[in-house]
Amino acid sequence: MFCVIYRSTKRDQTYLYVEKKDDFSRVPEELMQGFGQPKLVMILPLDGRKKLVNADLDKVKQALADQGYYLQLPPPPENLLKQYLAENGKK
């Protein structure tokens, strides 16, 4: 199984995985409008792979099979003040 990964031009650190290059037929139109013009990042074989860097491999495979796409959103921003206070025993 292969997937094709595109980067969003409207949302930083947002990626769209699809089954075939330039085939967005199973991606909802509303999602595509919010995603912007997709920029090709890579074509990635999923078979034989144990993990992905920023996505759960099993969820990606399942989403591709069920809905034809997987949307990877950016991680939530770090709250550095909260982290600092926790490390220093303050609330």
TORROLUM-672424 format. One line per field, with one value per atom (N, C-alpha, C, O): x, y, z; atom name; residue number from 1. Coordinates in steps of 0.05 Angstrom, whole numbers. Layout:
// residues N
u = c(X/...);
v = c(Y/...);
w = c(Z/...);
site = c(CA/...);
pos = c(NUM/...);
This chain:
// residues 91
u = c(17/0/18/37/11/25/6/-18/18/2/18/42/3/15/9/-14/30/26/29/48/10/10/10/-1/23/25/4/-1/-9/-29/-15/6/-26/-16/-30/-22/-51/-67/-62/-66/-55/-52/-24/-17/-9/18/18/0/36/40/15/10/0/-23/-18/-10/-23/-17/-41/-56/-44/-65/-53/-37/-62/-52/-75/-98/-69/-88/-76/-51/-92/-83/-68/-49/-76/-64/-57/-70/-35/-25/-46/-58/-51/-70/-98/-114/-106/-133/-146/-142/-161/-175/-205/-220/-213/-241/-257/-281/-243/-256/-253/-263/-240/-236/-259/-265/-273/-295/-286/-264/-304/-298/-292/-274/-306/-302/-273/-261/-264/-237/-217/-197/-221/-203/-202/-181/-225/-225/-209/-195/-211/-196/-167/-150/-161/-133/-116/-92/-129/-115/-103/-111/-85/-73/-54/-34/-59/-41/-14/-12/7/35/46/47/55/65/90/109/89/112/127/152/113/126/105/82/115/100/114/138/97/108/96/72/113/102/95/111/71/63/68/71/68/73/101/120/104/130/140/161/126/133/122/100/137/128/115/97/123/112/116/132/102/106/115/111/127/138/116/118/97/77/48/29/45/18/19/39/-4/-7/-11/-31/7/7/-20/-31/-30/-55/-78/-96/-79/-101/-99/-120/-75/-72/-82/-97/-73/-82/-113/-125/-124/-153/-168/-188/-159/-172/-171/-190/-148/-145/-164/-176/-167/-185/-214/-230/-221/-249/-259/-280/-243/-253/-236/-244/-213/-197/-177/-163/-176/-157/-152/-167/-130/-123/-113/-96/-123/-115/-98/-107/-73/-54/-54/-45/-63/-63/-38/-25/-31/-7/-12/-34/10/7/-2/3/-15/-24/1/22/-2/21/29/11/54/64/58/61/49/46/71/73/90/116/114/129/96/93/83/94/63/53/75/77/91/113/133/143/140/160/150/165/125/113/112/117/106/104/132/135/152/179/190/208/180/190/172/175/152/134/115/106/108/89/64/65/42/17/7/-13);
v = c(-24/0/25/27/44/69/92/89/114/138/161/161/182/206/228/232/243/263/291/297/308/336/354/348/377/398/419/426/430/451/478/484/494/521/541/565/533/551/546/565/522/515/503/483/516/507/480/474/463/436/418/401/422/406/390/402/364/347/329/321/324/307/282/285/259/233/223/221/215/203/178/173/162/136/139/124/158/161/190/208/193/220/237/228/261/280/270/281/250/241/249/236/271/282/277/290/257/252/243/248/231/222/241/236/264/284/304/314/309/328/356/365/368/394/415/432/415/435/432/452/407/403/414/428/409/419/449/461/462/492/503/523/491/500/492/504/471/461/478/481/490/506/488/465/499/485/464/471/438/417/418/420/417/416/388/380/374/347/347/362/329/326/301/301/278/253/231/233/210/185/165/161/152/136/108/105/87/60/55/60/45/39/10/4/-8/-36/-40/-29/-57/-62/-41/-44/-19/3/-3/-14/4/-1/24/21/47/72/95/94/117/142/162/158/184/204/218/218/230/246/236/251/211/200/170/157/160/132/116/120/98/82/68/68/55/40/58/51/81/101/111/115/116/125/104/110/79/57/54/50/55/51/74/69/99/122/121/127/113/111/90/94/67/46/54/49/67/74/98/98/120/145/156/175/143/151/173/182/183/204/203/192/216/220/248/257/263/291/291/284/300/303/332/349/337/365/370/351/395/401/394/394/389/383/409/431/406/430/445/434/472/488/481/476/483/478/502/525/496/518/519/504/535/536/546/537/564/574/551/548/537/514/493/483/488/469/479/463/504/516/514/506/521/521/492/488/473/445/435/420/442/433/446/434/469/483/481/495/462/457/479/481/496/517/513/501/524/522/549/551);
w = c(0/0/0/15/-17/-19/-11/-12/-2/2/-9/-10/-16/-26/-6/2/2/23/11/-4/18/8/32/53/29/49/43/19/63/60/55/67/37/33/50/52/64/81/111/127/118/146/151/140/168/175/188/204/181/192/189/205/167/162/136/116/137/114/107/125/82/72/59/41/68/56/39/48/14/-4/-16/-14/-29/-40/-66/-72/-83/-110/-114/-105/-129/-135/-150/-169/-139/-150/-152/-168/-136/-136/-109/-88/-110/-87/-88/-74/-104/-109/-84/-82/-65/-40/-17/5/-22/-1/-3/-25/19/19/8/13/-7/-20/2/-2/24/45/57/63/59/69/49/57/24/3/2/-2/6/6/29/26/53/76/75/88/60/58/39/43/19/-1/-23/-25/-39/-61/-50/-38/-54/-43/-57/-81/-40/-50/-44/-21/-65/-61/-43/-48/-23/-5/-12/-16/-13/-19/-25/-18/-37/-41/-22/-23/-6/16/16/17/15/18/47/65/52/80/88/112/68/75/84/73/105/116/135/148/138/155/183/186/204/231/243/261/235/246/227/208/232/218/239/263/230/249/265/290/252/266/263/267/256/252/260/259/269/276/250/236/245/220/216/194/237/235/229/213/241/236/207/194/197/170/150/132/154/136/137/116/161/164/151/137/155/143/113/99/102/73/62/41/76/66/69/51/91/97/81/69/82/71/48/35/43/20/26/7/50/58/88/103/96/124/127/112/146/151/176/198/173/196/204/189/228/239/255/264/259/275/304/313/318/347/361/352/384/399/408/414/410/419/448/465/454/481/498/490/523/542/559/579/551/564/593/610/598/626/644/666/635/650/655/677/635/637/657/674/656/674/703/721/707/734/745/769/728/737/745/764/729/735/761/774/768/791/815/835/813/836/843/866/824/829/812/791/822/806/798/785);
site = c(N/CA/C/O/N/CA/C/O/N/CA/C/O/N/CA/C/O/N/CA/C/O/N/CA/C/O/N/CA/C/O/N/CA/C/O/N/CA/C/O/N/CA/C/O/N/CA/C/O/N/CA/C/O/N/CA/C/O/N/CA/C/O/N/CA/C/O/N/CA/C/O/N/CA/C/O/N/CA/C/O/N/CA/C/O/N/CA/C/O/N/CA/C/O/N/CA/C/O/N/CA/C/O/N/CA/C/O/N/CA/C/O/N/CA/C/O/N/CA/C/O/N/CA/C/O/N/CA/C/O/N/CA/C/O/N/CA/C/O/N/CA/C/O/N/CA/C/O/N/CA/C/O/N/CA/C/O/N/CA/C/O/N/CA/C/O/N/CA/C/O/N/CA/C/O/N/CA/C/O/N/CA/C/O/N/CA/C/O/N/CA/C/O/N/CA/C/O/N/CA/C/O/N/CA/C/O/N/CA/C/O/N/CA/C/O/N/CA/C/O/N/CA/C/O/N/CA/C/O/N/CA/C/O/N/CA/C/O/N/CA/C/O/N/CA/C/O/N/CA/C/O/N/CA/C/O/N/CA/C/O/N/CA/C/O/N/CA/C/O/N/CA/C/O/N/CA/C/O/N/CA/C/O/N/CA/C/O/N/CA/C/O/N/CA/C/O/N/CA/C/O/N/CA/C/O/N/CA/C/O/N/CA/C/O/N/CA/C/O/N/CA/C/O/N/CA/C/O/N/CA/C/O/N/CA/C/O/N/CA/C/O/N/CA/C/O/N/CA/C/O/N/CA/C/O/N/CA/C/O/N/CA/C/O/N/CA/C/O/N/CA/C/O/N/CA/C/O/N/CA/C/O/N/CA/C/O/N/CA/C/O/N/CA/C/O/N/CA/C/O/N/CA/C/O/N/CA/C/O);
pos = c(1/1/1/1/2/2/2/2/3/3/3/3/4/4/4/4/5/5/5/5/6/6/6/6/7/7/7/7/8/8/8/8/9/9/9/9/10/10/10/10/11/11/11/11/12/12/12/12/13/13/13/13/14/14/14/14/15/15/15/15/16/16/16/16/17/17/17/17/18/18/18/18/19/19/19/19/20/20/20/20/21/21/21/21/22/22/22/22/23/23/23/23/24/24/24/24/25/25/25/25/26/26/26/26/27/27/27/27/28/28/28/28/29/29/29/29/30/30/30/30/31/31/31/31/32/32/32/32/33/33/33/33/34/34/34/34/35/35/35/35/36/36/36/36/37/37/37/37/38/38/38/38/39/39/39/39/40/40/40/40/41/41/41/41/42/42/42/42/43/43/43/43/44/44/44/44/45/45/45/45/46/46/46/46/47/47/47/47/48/48/48/48/49/49/49/49/50/50/50/50/51/51/51/51/52/52/52/52/53/53/53/53/54/54/54/54/55/55/55/55/56/56/56/56/57/57/57/57/58/58/58/58/59/59/59/59/60/60/60/60/61/61/61/61/62/62/62/62/63/63/63/63/64/64/64/64/65/65/65/65/66/66/66/66/67/67/67/67/68/68/68/68/69/69/69/69/70/70/70/70/71/71/71/71/72/72/72/72/73/73/73/73/74/74/74/74/75/75/75/75/76/76/76/76/77/77/77/77/78/78/78/78/79/79/79/79/80/80/80/80/81/81/81/81/82/82/82/82/83/83/83/83/84/84/84/84/85/85/85/85/86/86/86/86/87/87/87/87/88/88/88/88/89/89/89/89/90/90/90/90/91/91/91/91);
